[in-house]
Amino acid sequence: MEWRDLIAVDPEIQRGRPVIKGTRVLVQVLVGSLAGGMTAEDVCEQYRVNEEQLRAALAYAAEALAE
């Protein structure tokens, strides 16, 4: 599955910042939590996302940085 299937950017949700589809969980928060030292398991538990959603957030961030 591609990140596009799991990440949403909608001006009506979180002011248009990227989130996990069907949630209000920001990609920025997930990536920042990993960068801050949380394990992937802890991030998934804390924000109630699954591994696939977390990987999609990382893929989105990587592509955004490449632009």
CHARMM internal coordinates of N, CA and C (Angstrom, degrees):
IC EDIT
DIST 1 N 1 CA 1.4437
DIST 1 CA 1 C 1.5319
ANGL 1 N 1 CA 1 C 109.17
DIST 1 C 2 N 1.3113
ANGL 1 CA 1 C 2 N 116.75
DIHE 1 N 1 CA 1 C 2 N 140.31
DIST 2 N 2 CA 1.4643
ANGL 1 C 2 N 2 CA 121.83
DIHE 1 CA 1 C 2 N 2 CA 179.38
DIST 2 CA 2 C 1.5214
ANGL 2 N 2 CA 2 C 110.43
DIHE 1 C 2 N 2 CA 2 C -88.50
DIST 2 C 3 N 1.3244
ANGL 2 CA 2 C 3 N 115.73
DIHE 2 N 2 CA 2 C 3 N 158.04
DIST 3 N 3 CA 1.4658
ANGL 2 C 3 N 3 CA 119.33
DIHE 2 CA 2 C 3 N 3 CA 179.96
DIST 3 CA 3 C 1.5222
ANGL 3 N 3 CA 3 C 111.07
DIHE 2 C 3 N 3 CA 3 C -58.89
DIST 3 C 4 N 1.3209
ANGL 3 CA 3 C 4 N 116.74
DIHE 3 N 3 CA 3 C 4 N -30.42
DIST 4 N 4 CA 1.4701
ANGL 3 C 4 N 4 CA 120.48
DIHE 3 CA 3 C 4 N 4 CA -178.70
DIST 4 CA 4 C 1.5336
ANGL 4 N 4 CA 4 C 112.51
DIHE 3 C 4 N 4 CA 4 C -61.50
DIST 4 C 5 N 1.3203
ANGL 4 CA 4 C 5 N 115.69
DIHE 4 N 4 CA 4 C 5 N -23.27
DIST 5 N 5 CA 1.4618
ANGL 4 C 5 N 5 CA 119.85
DIHE 4 CA 4 C 5 N 5 CA 178.62
DIST 5 CA 5 C 1.5275
ANGL 5 N 5 CA 5 C 111.97
DIHE 4 C 5 N 5 CA 5 C -78.70
DIST 5 C 6 N 1.3261
ANGL 5 CA 5 C 6 N 117.01
DIHE 5 N 5 CA 5 C 6 N -16.73
DIST 6 N 6 CA 1.4657
ANGL 5 C 6 N 6 CA 120.77
DIHE 5 CA 5 C 6 N 6 CA -172.72
DIST 6 CA 6 C 1.5238
ANGL 6 N 6 CA 6 C 114.93
DIHE 5 C 6 N 6 CA 6 C -121.21
DIST 6 C 7 N 1.3302
ANGL 6 CA 6 C 7 N 117.34
DIHE 6 N 6 CA 6 C 7 N -10.55
DIST 7 N 7 CA 1.4642
ANGL 6 C 7 N 7 CA 121.58
DIHE 6 CA 6 C 7 N 7 CA -178.27
DIST 7 CA 7 C 1.5263
ANGL 7 N 7 CA 7 C 108.86
DIHE 6 C 7 N 7 CA 7 C -112.62
DIST 7 C 8 N 1.3294
ANGL 7 CA 7 C 8 N 115.90
DIHE 7 N 7 CA 7 C 8 N 136.36
DIST 8 N 8 CA 1.4675
ANGL 7 C 8 N 8 CA 121.03
DIHE 7 CA 7 C 8 N 8 CA 178.90
DIST 8 CA 8 C 1.5213
ANGL 8 N 8 CA 8 C 109.89
DIHE 7 C 8 N 8 CA 8 C -121.54
DIST 8 C 9 N 1.3290
ANGL 8 CA 8 C 9 N 114.94
DIHE 8 N 8 CA 8 C 9 N 143.31
DIST 9 N 9 CA 1.4659
ANGL 8 C 9 N 9 CA 121.88
DIHE 8 CA 8 C 9 N 9 CA 171.93
DIST 9 CA 9 C 1.5238
ANGL 9 N 9 CA 9 C 105.60
DIHE 8 C 9 N 9 CA 9 C -128.10
DIST 9 C 10 N 1.3259
ANGL 9 CA 9 C 10 N 114.81
DIHE 9 N 9 CA 9 C 10 N 107.80
DIST 10 N 10 CA 1.4620
ANGL 9 C 10 N 10 CA 121.65
DIHE 9 CA 9 C 10 N 10 CA -174.73
DIST 10 CA 10 C 1.5261
ANGL 10 N 10 CA 10 C 107.97
DIHE 9 C 10 N 10 CA 10 C -136.39
DIST 10 C 11 N 1.3289
ANGL 10 CA 10 C 11 N 117.72
DIHE 10 N 10 CA 10 C 11 N 123.71
DIST 11 N 11 CA 1.4629
ANGL 10 C 11 N 11 CA 119.92
DIHE 10 CA 10 C 11 N 11 CA -178.50
DIST 11 CA 11 C 1.5312
ANGL 11 N 11 CA 11 C 113.48
DIHE 10 C 11 N 11 CA 11 C -57.74
DIST 11 C 12 N 1.3130
ANGL 11 CA 11 C 12 N 117.52
DIHE 11 N 11 CA 11 C 12 N -19.77
DIST 12 N 12 CA 1.4659
ANGL 11 C 12 N 12 CA 121.88
DIHE 11 CA 11 C 12 N 12 CA -179.86
DIST 12 CA 12 C 1.5335
ANGL 12 N 12 CA 12 C 112.77
DIHE 11 C 12 N 12 CA 12 C -84.19
DIST 12 C 13 N 1.3334
ANGL 12 CA 12 C 13 N 116.85
DIHE 12 N 12 CA 12 C 13 N -11.48
DIST 13 N 13 CA 1.4706
ANGL 12 C 13 N 13 CA 121.15
DIHE 12 CA 12 C 13 N 13 CA -177.61
DIST 13 CA 13 C 1.5190
ANGL 13 N 13 CA 13 C 109.05
DIHE 12 C 13 N 13 CA 13 C -120.68
DIST 13 C 14 N 1.3225
ANGL 13 CA 13 C 14 N 116.37
DIHE 13 N 13 CA 13 C 14 N 122.67
DIST 14 N 14 CA 1.4689
ANGL 13 C 14 N 14 CA 122.95
DIHE 13 CA 13 C 14 N 14 CA 177.74
DIST 14 CA 14 C 1.5351
ANGL 14 N 14 CA 14 C 112.01
DIHE 13 C 14 N 14 CA 14 C 50.67
DIST 14 C 15 N 1.3224
ANGL 14 CA 14 C 15 N 115.59
DIHE 14 N 14 CA 14 C 15 N 39.13
DIST 15 N 15 CA 1.4744
ANGL 14 C 15 N 15 CA 122.29
DIHE 14 CA 14 C 15 N 15 CA 177.64
DIST 15 CA 15 C 1.5315
ANGL 15 N 15 CA 15 C 113.11
DIHE 14 C 15 N 15 CA 15 C 54.93
DIST 15 C 16 N 1.3205
ANGL 15 CA 15 C 16 N 116.05
DIHE 15 N 15 CA 15 C 16 N 33.21
DIST 16 N 16 CA 1.4552
ANGL 15 C 16 N 16 CA 120.20
DIHE 15 CA 15 C 16 N 16 CA 174.95
DIST 16 CA 16 C 1.5171
ANGL 16 N 16 CA 16 C 115.32
DIHE 15 C 16 N 16 CA 16 C 83.09
DIST 16 C 17 N 1.3151
ANGL 16 CA 16 C 17 N 116.74
DIHE 16 N 16 CA 16 C 17 N 5.13
DIST 17 N 17 CA 1.4685
ANGL 16 C 17 N 17 CA 118.77
DIHE 16 CA 16 C 17 N 17 CA 177.37
DIST 17 CA 17 C 1.5296
ANGL 17 N 17 CA 17 C 108.75
DIHE 16 C 17 N 17 CA 17 C -79.52
DIST 17 C 18 N 1.3250
ANGL 17 CA 17 C 18 N 117.96
DIHE 17 N 17 CA 17 C 18 N 149.55
DIST 18 N 18 CA 1.4648
ANGL 17 C 18 N 18 CA 120.49
DIHE 17 CA 17 C 18 N 18 CA -176.19
DIST 18 CA 18 C 1.5278
ANGL 18 N 18 CA 18 C 112.47
DIHE 17 C 18 N 18 CA 18 C -65.73
DIST 18 C 19 N 1.3349
ANGL 18 CA 18 C 19 N 114.12
DIHE 18 N 18 CA 18 C 19 N 134.41
DIST 19 N 19 CA 1.4614
ANGL 18 C 19 N 19 CA 122.16
DIHE 18 CA 18 C 19 N 19 CA 179.57
DIST 19 CA 19 C 1.5242
ANGL 19 N 19 CA 19 C 109.62
DIHE 18 C 19 N 19 CA 19 C -133.10
DIST 19 C 20 N 1.3272
ANGL 19 CA 19 C 20 N 115.14
DIHE 19 N 19 CA 19 C 20 N 165.09
DIST 20 N 20 CA 1.4533
ANGL 19 C 20 N 20 CA 120.28
DIHE 19 CA 19 C 20 N 20 CA 170.61
DIST 20 CA 20 C 1.5317
ANGL 20 N 20 CA 20 C 106.66
DIHE 19 C 20 N 20 CA 20 C -71.48
DIST 20 C 21 N 1.3279
ANGL 20 CA 20 C 21 N 116.79
DIHE 20 N 20 CA 20 C 21 N 128.03
DIST 21 N 21 CA 1.4732
ANGL 20 C 21 N 21 CA 121.05
DIHE 20 CA 20 C 21 N 21 CA -178.35
DIST 21 CA 21 C 1.5205
ANGL 21 N 21 CA 21 C 110.91
DIHE 20 C 21 N 21 CA 21 C -52.68
DIST 21 C 22 N 1.3219
ANGL 21 CA 21 C 22 N 114.92
DIHE 21 N 21 CA 21 C 22 N 138.28
DIST 22 N 22 CA 1.4497
ANGL 21 C 22 N 22 CA 121.06
DIHE 21 CA 21 C 22 N 22 CA 177.89
DIST 22 CA 22 C 1.5166
ANGL 22 N 22 CA 22 C 113.97
DIHE 21 C 22 N 22 CA 22 C 79.78
DIST 22 C 23 N 1.3404
ANGL 22 CA 22 C 23 N 116.31
DIHE 22 N 22 CA 22 C 23 N 4.06
DIST 23 N 23 CA 1.4654
ANGL 22 C 23 N 23 CA 121.07
DIHE 22 CA 22 C 23 N 23 CA 178.96
DIST 23 CA 23 C 1.5222
ANGL 23 N 23 CA 23 C 108.29
DIHE 22 C 23 N 23 CA 23 C -135.05
DIST 23 C 24 N 1.3130
ANGL 23 CA 23 C 24 N 115.11
DIHE 23 N 23 CA 23 C 24 N -179.33
DIST 24 N 24 CA 1.4622
ANGL 23 C 24 N 24 CA 121.05
DIHE 23 CA 23 C 24 N 24 CA 172.09
DIST 24 CA 24 C 1.5289
ANGL 24 N 24 CA 24 C 109.37
DIHE 23 C 24 N 24 CA 24 C -114.06
DIST 24 C 25 N 1.3347
ANGL 24 CA 24 C 25 N 116.32
DIHE 24 N 24 CA 24 C 25 N 17.31
DIST 25 N 25 CA 1.4648
ANGL 24 C 25 N 25 CA 121.72
DIHE 24 CA 24 C 25 N 25 CA -178.08
DIST 25 CA 25 C 1.5280
ANGL 25 N 25 CA 25 C 108.89
DIHE 24 C 25 N 25 CA 25 C -78.27
DIST 25 C 26 N 1.3205
ANGL 25 CA 25 C 26 N 115.34
DIHE 25 N 25 CA 25 C 26 N 118.39
DIST 26 N 26 CA 1.4624
ANGL 25 C 26 N 26 CA 121.52
DIHE 25 CA 25 C 26 N 26 CA -178.14
DIST 26 CA 26 C 1.5254
ANGL 26 N 26 CA 26 C 112.17
DIHE 25 C 26 N 26 CA 26 C -75.64
DIST 26 C 27 N 1.3215
ANGL 26 CA 26 C 27 N 115.85
DIHE 26 N 26 CA 26 C 27 N 138.44
DIST 27 N 27 CA 1.4639
ANGL 26 C 27 N 27 CA 121.25
DIHE 26 CA 26 C 27 N 27 CA 173.00
DIST 27 CA 27 C 1.5274
ANGL 27 N 27 CA 27 C 109.25
DIHE 26 C 27 N 27 CA 27 C -56.20
DIST 27 C 28 N 1.3038
ANGL 27 CA 27 C 28 N 116.59
DIHE 27 N 27 CA 27 C 28 N -42.29
DIST 28 N 28 CA 1.4671
ANGL 27 C 28 N 28 CA 122.40
DIHE 27 CA 27 C 28 N 28 CA -179.51
DIST 28 CA 28 C 1.5333
ANGL 28 N 28 CA 28 C 111.41
DIHE 27 C 28 N 28 CA 28 C -56.03
DIST 28 C 29 N 1.3103
ANGL 28 CA 28 C 29 N 117.37
DIHE 28 N 28 CA 28 C 29 N -40.19
DIST 29 N 29 CA 1.4665
ANGL 28 C 29 N 29 CA 121.43
DIHE 28 CA 28 C 29 N 29 CA -179.26
DIST 29 CA 29 C 1.5260
ANGL 29 N 29 CA 29 C 110.57
DIHE 28 C 29 N 29 CA 29 C -68.42
DIST 29 C 30 N 1.3234
ANGL 29 CA 29 C 30 N 117.05
DIHE 29 N 29 CA 29 C 30 N -42.41
DIST 30 N 30 CA 1.4634
ANGL 29 C 30 N 30 CA 120.39
DIHE 29 CA 29 C 30 N 30 CA 179.89
DIST 30 CA 30 C 1.5221
ANGL 30 N 30 CA 30 C 111.09
DIHE 29 C 30 N 30 CA 30 C -63.95
DIST 30 C 31 N 1.3222
ANGL 30 CA 30 C 31 N 116.33
DIHE 30 N 30 CA 30 C 31 N -48.80
DIST 31 N 31 CA 1.4678
ANGL 30 C 31 N 31 CA 120.45
DIHE 30 CA 30 C 31 N 31 CA -179.50
DIST 31 CA 31 C 1.5259
ANGL 31 N 31 CA 31 C 110.18
DIHE 30 C 31 N 31 CA 31 C -64.78
DIST 31 C 32 N 1.3076
ANGL 31 CA 31 C 32 N 116.75
DIHE 31 N 31 CA 31 C 32 N -42.37
DIST 32 N 32 CA 1.4567
ANGL 31 C 32 N 32 CA 120.68
DIHE 31 CA 31 C 32 N 32 CA 178.89
DIST 32 CA 32 C 1.5183
ANGL 32 N 32 CA 32 C 112.87
DIHE 31 C 32 N 32 CA 32 C -62.87
DIST 32 C 33 N 1.3080
ANGL 32 CA 32 C 33 N 116.73
DIHE 32 N 32 CA 32 C 33 N -36.65
DIST 33 N 33 CA 1.4635
ANGL 32 C 33 N 33 CA 120.55
DIHE 32 CA 32 C 33 N 33 CA 178.22
DIST 33 CA 33 C 1.5224
ANGL 33 N 33 CA 33 C 111.11
DIHE 32 C 33 N 33 CA 33 C -65.47
DIST 33 C 34 N 1.3218
ANGL 33 CA 33 C 34 N 116.54
DIHE 33 N 33 CA 33 C 34 N -41.69
DIST 34 N 34 CA 1.4677
ANGL 33 C 34 N 34 CA 119.87
DIHE 33 CA 33 C 34 N 34 CA 175.99
DIST 34 CA 34 C 1.5234
ANGL 34 N 34 CA 34 C 110.63
DIHE 33 C 34 N 34 CA 34 C -64.08
DIST 34 C 35 N 1.3145
ANGL 34 CA 34 C 35 N 116.31
DIHE 34 N 34 CA 34 C 35 N -44.95
DIST 35 N 35 CA 1.4666
ANGL 34 C 35 N 35 CA 120.78
DIHE 34 CA 34 C 35 N 35 CA 179.80
DIST 35 CA 35 C 1.5251
ANGL 35 N 35 CA 35 C 111.01
DIHE 34 C 35 N 35 CA 35 C -62.97
DIST 35 C 36 N 1.3145
ANGL 35 CA 35 C 36 N 116.52
DIHE 35 N 35 CA 35 C 36 N -29.97
DIST 36 N 36 CA 1.4561
ANGL 35 C 36 N 36 CA 121.40
DIHE 35 CA 35 C 36 N 36 CA -179.91
DIST 36 CA 36 C 1.5198
ANGL 36 N 36 CA 36 C 114.28
DIHE 35 C 36 N 36 CA 36 C -79.92
DIST 36 C 37 N 1.3292
ANGL 36 CA 36 C 37 N 116.27
DIHE 36 N 36 CA 36 C 37 N -3.84
DIST 37 N 37 CA 1.4550
ANGL 36 C 37 N 37 CA 119.15
DIHE 36 CA 36 C 37 N 37 CA 174.50
DIST 37 CA 37 C 1.5120
ANGL 37 N 37 CA 37 C 116.46
DIHE 36 C 37 N 37 CA 37 C 113.40
DIST 37 C 38 N 1.3227
ANGL 37 CA 37 C 38 N 117.87
DIHE 37 N 37 CA 37 C 38 N -4.97
DIST 38 N 38 CA 1.4670
ANGL 37 C 38 N 38 CA 118.99
DIHE 37 CA 37 C 38 N 38 CA 177.37
DIST 38 CA 38 C 1.5244
ANGL 38 N 38 CA 38 C 109.42
DIHE 37 C 38 N 38 CA 38 C -69.73
DIST 38 C 39 N 1.3160
ANGL 38 CA 38 C 39 N 116.60
DIHE 38 N 38 CA 38 C 39 N 147.95
DIST 39 N 39 CA 1.4585
ANGL 38 C 39 N 39 CA 120.22
DIHE 38 CA 38 C 39 N 39 CA 174.44
DIST 39 CA 39 C 1.5258
ANGL 39 N 39 CA 39 C 108.82
DIHE 38 C 39 N 39 CA 39 C -78.43
DIST 39 C 40 N 1.3199
ANGL 39 CA 39 C 40 N 115.70
DIHE 39 N 39 CA 39 C 40 N 160.87
DIST 40 N 40 CA 1.4641
ANGL 39 C 40 N 40 CA 120.21
DIHE 39 CA 39 C 40 N 40 CA 177.78
DIST 40 CA 40 C 1.5264
ANGL 40 N 40 CA 40 C 109.95
DIHE 39 C 40 N 40 CA 40 C -58.97
DIST 40 C 41 N 1.3141
ANGL 40 CA 40 C 41 N 116.41
DIHE 40 N 40 CA 40 C 41 N -40.34
DIST 41 N 41 CA 1.4659
ANGL 40 C 41 N 41 CA 120.67
DIHE 40 CA 40 C 41 N 41 CA 179.29
DIST 41 CA 41 C 1.5282
ANGL 41 N 41 CA 41 C 110.71
DIHE 40 C 41 N 41 CA 41 C -61.70
DIST 41 C 42 N 1.3260
ANGL 41 CA 41 C 42 N 116.66
DIHE 41 N 41 CA 41 C 42 N -44.02
DIST 42 N 42 CA 1.4629
ANGL 41 C 42 N 42 CA 120.58
DIHE 41 CA 41 C 42 N 42 CA 179.65
DIST 42 CA 42 C 1.5294
ANGL 42 N 42 CA 42 C 111.67
DIHE 41 C 42 N 42 CA 42 C -65.13
DIST 42 C 43 N 1.3290
ANGL 42 CA 42 C 43 N 116.71
DIHE 42 N 42 CA 42 C 43 N -40.58
DIST 43 N 43 CA 1.4700
ANGL 42 C 43 N 43 CA 120.57
DIHE 42 CA 42 C 43 N 43 CA 178.95
DIST 43 CA 43 C 1.5288
ANGL 43 N 43 CA 43 C 109.83
DIHE 42 C 43 N 43 CA 43 C -62.53
DIST 43 C 44 N 1.3168
ANGL 43 CA 43 C 44 N 116.23
DIHE 43 N 43 CA 43 C 44 N -45.87
DIST 44 N 44 CA 1.4681
ANGL 43 C 44 N 44 CA 119.89
DIHE 43 CA 43 C 44 N 44 CA 179.81
DIST 44 CA 44 C 1.5259
ANGL 44 N 44 CA 44 C 110.93
DIHE 43 C 44 N 44 CA 44 C -60.37
DIST 44 C 45 N 1.3165
ANGL 44 CA 44 C 45 N 116.26
DIHE 44 N 44 CA 44 C 45 N -42.56
DIST 45 N 45 CA 1.4624
ANGL 44 C 45 N 45 CA 120.11
DIHE 44 CA 44 C 45 N 45 CA -179.65
DIST 45 CA 45 C 1.5323
ANGL 45 N 45 CA 45 C 111.25
DIHE 44 C 45 N 45 CA 45 C -68.37
DIST 45 C 46 N 1.3197
ANGL 45 CA 45 C 46 N 116.37
DIHE 45 N 45 CA 45 C 46 N -46.07
DIST 46 N 46 CA 1.4685
ANGL 45 C 46 N 46 CA 121.43
DIHE 45 CA 45 C 46 N 46 CA -176.76
DIST 46 CA 46 C 1.5307
ANGL 46 N 46 CA 46 C 112.17
DIHE 45 C 46 N 46 CA 46 C -62.26
DIST 46 C 47 N 1.3353
ANGL 46 CA 46 C 47 N 116.72
DIHE 46 N 46 CA 46 C 47 N -41.75
DIST 47 N 47 CA 1.4647
ANGL 46 C 47 N 47 CA 120.79
DIHE 46 CA 46 C 47 N 47 CA -173.93
DIST 47 CA 47 C 1.5270
ANGL 47 N 47 CA 47 C 113.43
DIHE 46 C 47 N 47 CA 47 C -105.04
DIST 47 C 48 N 1.3194
ANGL 47 CA 47 C 48 N 115.87
DIHE 47 N 47 CA 47 C 48 N 4.20
DIST 48 N 48 CA 1.4667
ANGL 47 C 48 N 48 CA 122.25
DIHE 47 CA 47 C 48 N 48 CA 177.32
DIST 48 CA 48 C 1.5242
ANGL 48 N 48 CA 48 C 112.60
DIHE 47 C 48 N 48 CA 48 C 55.41
DIST 48 C 49 N 1.3232
ANGL 48 CA 48 C 49 N 114.72
DIHE 48 N 48 CA 48 C 49 N 49.27
DIST 49 N 49 CA 1.4648
ANGL 48 C 49 N 49 CA 121.59
DIHE 48 CA 48 C 49 N 49 CA 172.93
DIST 49 CA 49 C 1.5250
ANGL 49 N 49 CA 49 C 107.22
DIHE 48 C 49 N 49 CA 49 C -119.01
DIST 49 C 50 N 1.3173
ANGL 49 CA 49 C 50 N 116.23
DIHE 49 N 49 CA 49 C 50 N 162.23
DIST 50 N 50 CA 1.4614
ANGL 49 C 50 N 50 CA 118.64
DIHE 49 CA 49 C 50 N 50 CA 177.10
DIST 50 CA 50 C 1.5267
ANGL 50 N 50 CA 50 C 109.86
DIHE 49 C 50 N 50 CA 50 C -99.95
DIST 50 C 51 N 1.3245
ANGL 50 CA 50 C 51 N 115.56
DIHE 50 N 50 CA 50 C 51 N 173.67
DIST 51 N 51 CA 1.4685
ANGL 50 C 51 N 51 CA 120.44
DIHE 50 CA 50 C 51 N 51 CA -177.13
DIST 51 CA 51 C 1.5213
ANGL 51 N 51 CA 51 C 112.36
DIHE 50 C 51 N 51 CA 51 C -59.86
DIST 51 C 52 N 1.3136
ANGL 51 CA 51 C 52 N 116.35
DIHE 51 N 51 CA 51 C 52 N -39.73
DIST 52 N 52 CA 1.4646
ANGL 51 C 52 N 52 CA 120.38
DIHE 51 CA 51 C 52 N 52 CA -179.82
DIST 52 CA 52 C 1.5301
ANGL 52 N 52 CA 52 C 110.67
DIHE 51 C 52 N 52 CA 52 C -62.89
DIST 52 C 53 N 1.3103
ANGL 52 CA 52 C 53 N 117.03
DIHE 52 N 52 CA 52 C 53 N -41.16
DIST 53 N 53 CA 1.4639
ANGL 52 C 53 N 53 CA 120.94
DIHE 52 CA 52 C 53 N 53 CA 177.69
DIST 53 CA 53 C 1.5250
ANGL 53 N 53 CA 53 C 110.93
DIHE 52 C 53 N 53 CA 53 C -65.68
DIST 53 C 54 N 1.3220
ANGL 53 CA 53 C 54 N 117.07
DIHE 53 N 53 CA 53 C 54 N -39.71
DIST 54 N 54 CA 1.4595
ANGL 53 C 54 N 54 CA 120.76
DIHE 53 CA 53 C 54 N 54 CA 178.44
DIST 54 CA 54 C 1.5273
ANGL 54 N 54 CA 54 C 110.61
DIHE 53 C 54 N 54 CA 54 C -65.00
DIST 54 C 55 N 1.3280
ANGL 54 CA 54 C 55 N 116.98
DIHE 54 N 54 CA 54 C 55 N -42.97
DIST 55 N 55 CA 1.4720
ANGL 54 C 55 N 55 CA 120.10
DIHE 54 CA 54 C 55 N 55 CA 177.16
DIST 55 CA 55 C 1.5262
ANGL 55 N 55 CA 55 C 110.80
DIHE 54 C 55 N 55 CA 55 C -62.77
DIST 55 C 56 N 1.3274
ANGL 55 CA 55 C 56 N 117.28
DIHE 55 N 55 CA 55 C 56 N -37.69
DIST 56 N 56 CA 1.4664
ANGL 55 C 56 N 56 CA 120.65
DIHE 55 CA 55 C 56 N 56 CA 177.72
DIST 56 CA 56 C 1.5249
ANGL 56 N 56 CA 56 C 110.56
DIHE 55 C 56 N 56 CA 56 C -62.93
DIST 56 C 57 N 1.3288
ANGL 56 CA 56 C 57 N 117.01
DIHE 56 N 56 CA 56 C 57 N -40.24
DIST 57 N 57 CA 1.4686
ANGL 56 C 57 N 57 CA 120.74
DIHE 56 CA 56 C 57 N 57 CA 177.86
DIST 57 CA 57 C 1.5249
ANGL 57 N 57 CA 57 C 110.55
DIHE 56 C 57 N 57 CA 57 C -61.94
DIST 57 C 58 N 1.3165
ANGL 57 CA 57 C 58 N 116.89
DIHE 57 N 57 CA 57 C 58 N -42.18
DIST 58 N 58 CA 1.4671
ANGL 57 C 58 N 58 CA 120.61
DIHE 57 CA 57 C 58 N 58 CA 178.73
DIST 58 CA 58 C 1.5245
ANGL 58 N 58 CA 58 C 111.10
DIHE 57 C 58 N 58 CA 58 C -66.84
DIST 58 C 59 N 1.3209
ANGL 58 CA 58 C 59 N 116.94
DIHE 58 N 58 CA 58 C 59 N -40.65
DIST 59 N 59 CA 1.4645
ANGL 58 C 59 N 59 CA 120.42
DIHE 58 CA 58 C 59 N 59 CA 178.68
DIST 59 CA 59 C 1.5281
ANGL 59 N 59 CA 59 C 110.59
DIHE 58 C 59 N 59 CA 59 C -64.22
DIST 59 C 60 N 1.3195
ANGL 59 CA 59 C 60 N 116.92
DIHE 59 N 59 CA 59 C 60 N -40.87
DIST 60 N 60 CA 1.4626
ANGL 59 C 60 N 60 CA 121.02
DIHE 59 CA 59 C 60 N 60 CA 177.03
DIST 60 CA 60 C 1.5232
ANGL 60 N 60 CA 60 C 109.89
DIHE 59 C 60 N 60 CA 60 C -60.59
DIST 60 C 61 N 1.3240
ANGL 60 CA 60 C 61 N 116.67
DIHE 60 N 60 CA 60 C 61 N -48.15
DIST 61 N 61 CA 1.4662
ANGL 60 C 61 N 61 CA 121.15
DIHE 60 CA 60 C 61 N 61 CA -178.84
DIST 61 CA 61 C 1.5253
ANGL 61 N 61 CA 61 C 110.86
DIHE 60 C 61 N 61 CA 61 C -61.44
DIST 61 C 62 N 1.3140
ANGL 61 CA 61 C 62 N 117.22
DIHE 61 N 61 CA 61 C 62 N -42.46
DIST 62 N 62 CA 1.4630
ANGL 61 C 62 N 62 CA 120.78
DIHE 61 CA 61 C 62 N 62 CA 179.80
DIST 62 CA 62 C 1.5234
ANGL 62 N 62 CA 62 C 110.80
DIHE 61 C 62 N 62 CA 62 C -62.42
DIST 62 C 63 N 1.3181
ANGL 62 CA 62 C 63 N 116.94
DIHE 62 N 62 CA 62 C 63 N -43.41
DIST 63 N 63 CA 1.4663
ANGL 62 C 63 N 63 CA 120.23
DIHE 62 CA 62 C 63 N 63 CA 179.97
DIST 63 CA 63 C 1.5299
ANGL 63 N 63 CA 63 C 110.88
DIHE 62 C 63 N 63 CA 63 C -67.53
DIST 63 C 64 N 1.3237
ANGL 63 CA 63 C 64 N 116.90
DIHE 63 N 63 CA 63 C 64 N -39.53
DIST 64 N 64 CA 1.4670
ANGL 63 C 64 N 64 CA 120.57
DIHE 63 CA 63 C 64 N 64 CA 179.33
DIST 64 CA 64 C 1.5271
ANGL 64 N 64 CA 64 C 110.72
DIHE 63 C 64 N 64 CA 64 C -63.06
DIST 64 C 65 N 1.3123
ANGL 64 CA 64 C 65 N 117.40
DIHE 64 N 64 CA 64 C 65 N -37.94
DIST 65 N 65 CA 1.4640
ANGL 64 C 65 N 65 CA 121.01
DIHE 64 CA 64 C 65 N 65 CA 179.33
DIST 65 CA 65 C 1.5258
ANGL 65 N 65 CA 65 C 112.13
DIHE 64 C 65 N 65 CA 65 C -71.77
DIST 65 C 66 N 1.3176
ANGL 65 CA 65 C 66 N 116.54
DIHE 65 N 65 CA 65 C 66 N -27.57
DIST 66 N 66 CA 1.4619
ANGL 65 C 66 N 66 CA 120.73
DIHE 65 CA 65 C 66 N 66 CA -178.75
DIST 66 CA 66 C 1.5251
ANGL 66 N 66 CA 66 C 112.17
DIHE 65 C 66 N 66 CA 66 C -74.71
DIST 66 C 67 N 1.3218
ANGL 66 CA 66 C 67 N 117.00
DIHE 66 N 66 CA 66 C 67 N -17.57
DIST 67 N 67 CA 1.4705
ANGL 66 C 67 N 67 CA 120.51
DIHE 66 CA 66 C 67 N 67 CA -177.04
DIST 67 CA 67 C 1.5034
ANGL 67 N 67 CA 67 C 112.02
DIHE 66 C 67 N 67 CA 67 C -77.87
END
COOR INIT
IC SEED 1 N 1 CA 1 C
IC BUILD
